[in-house]
Amino acid sequence: MKKLLLLLILSLFSTQGIAASCPDGNEPTKTVSDDGSYFVYKCAEVHEVFDVLPCFFNGVKVGPSARLHDGVSGGRCCPTCSAYIKKRGTSLHMPRGTPIVAIADMKVISIYDNSAEQKSEKSSTSLNKKHGEDHYQSAKIMKPFDDVQMFFIDKKGNVILYYHMKETNLVKGFNKGNCKIPHEYQWGKKSNLPHNCGGYIEGLIKNNFWVKKGQVIGLSGATGGRKSGAHISLGIAVPPDEEFRNYLIEMNKDNRTNELVRYPWSFTEDNMRYTAPQRDFKWENLPTNSDNYLFPVMSKKYLKEIGYYN
């Protein structure tokens, strides 16, 4: 089979013939196969812009939509789904531990670790948390329960929220030592915060808490052991009007966003509007300087190119 593939490759890319070109017009690059037995000619990924986020991309399936402010129960990609009423982000289903990237150049507002080994239905009920309204309880005991929450603000004044993350590489000591996650989910009684858990990494501090579009910021998590429980949620909260948007942008430029958005969970609910991000923005599959948001999960080829994978 390898010999046949080698002959086919040689016939397509013979130095005596006309070299085939890639869809972007550039010549393919010559690389050695994984086992070193033959050469492979590969084209670079072609940059594409999408008017809406595709329902399937790079191993991700887009699930139920954010519902808190728009009232969208399932959404374009999952019309039969029923999201809980206070849901802030659209679910993106993928294997637990998938690398997640920054969808824009954006600045950290705050990062919390609200994870637990499990979240039980009994505990939720005892705290008057209602399935379908406050949260989604897929089983009597959801194990694991990953919930690193990450708030950022981008250059457009939008607040971007990732939650149900398993871990983040932007904080040194989450789930270590005194910051080990509890056995049972505690509904906000105890959040592990960066300043108690080794602090933020030096590179983030040096860059004034900005991350670059396409930079890996953590790994995806799960809420329950079933296959459908492996996901993250992505929320984008937009300002209610241009005046408030410009105010947030100026605060961000003056490095005062953290001062203004001291409690981003309640601030974004009370002062902004969570959208259905898979519906309301343009998206791109490779990072550029455009205003388009980047796919939150990138191809393995891209991750190799930026040095994430050896």
NORZI-V618949 format. One record per run of one state. SS is the DSSP state (H for helix, E for strand, C for the rest). FROM is the first residue (numbers start at 0). TO is the last residue. If there is no record, write none. Layout:
# NORZI-V618949
[[SS	FROM	TO] [SS	FROM	TO]]
This chain:
# NORZI-V618949
[[C	0	0] [H	1	11] [C	12	19] [E	20	20] [C	21	25] [E	26	26] [C	27	27] [E	28	31] [C	32	37] [E	38	41] [C	42	47] [E	48	49] [C	50	54] [E	55	56] [C	57	58] [E	59	61] [C	62	88] [E	89	92] [C	93	97] [E	98	100] [C	101	104] [E	105	112] [C	113	114] [E	115	119] [H	120	125] [C	126	129] [E	130	130] [C	131	133] [E	134	134] [C	135	139] [E	140	141] [C	142	143] [E	144	144] [C	145	146] [E	147	153] [C	154	157] [E	158	166] [C	167	169] [E	170	170] [C	171	175] [H	176	178] [C	179	180] [E	181	183] [C	184	190] [E	191	192] [H	193	195] [C	196	198] [E	199	199] [C	200	200] [H	201	205] [C	206	208] [E	209	210] [C	211	214] [E	215	222] [C	223	225] [H	226	228] [E	229	238] [C	239	240] [H	241	252] [C	253	255] [H	256	259] [C	260	262] [H	263	270] [E	271	273] [C	274	275] [H	276	279] [C	280	281] [E	282	283] [C	284	291] [E	292	293] [C	294	298] [H	299	304] [C	305	309]]
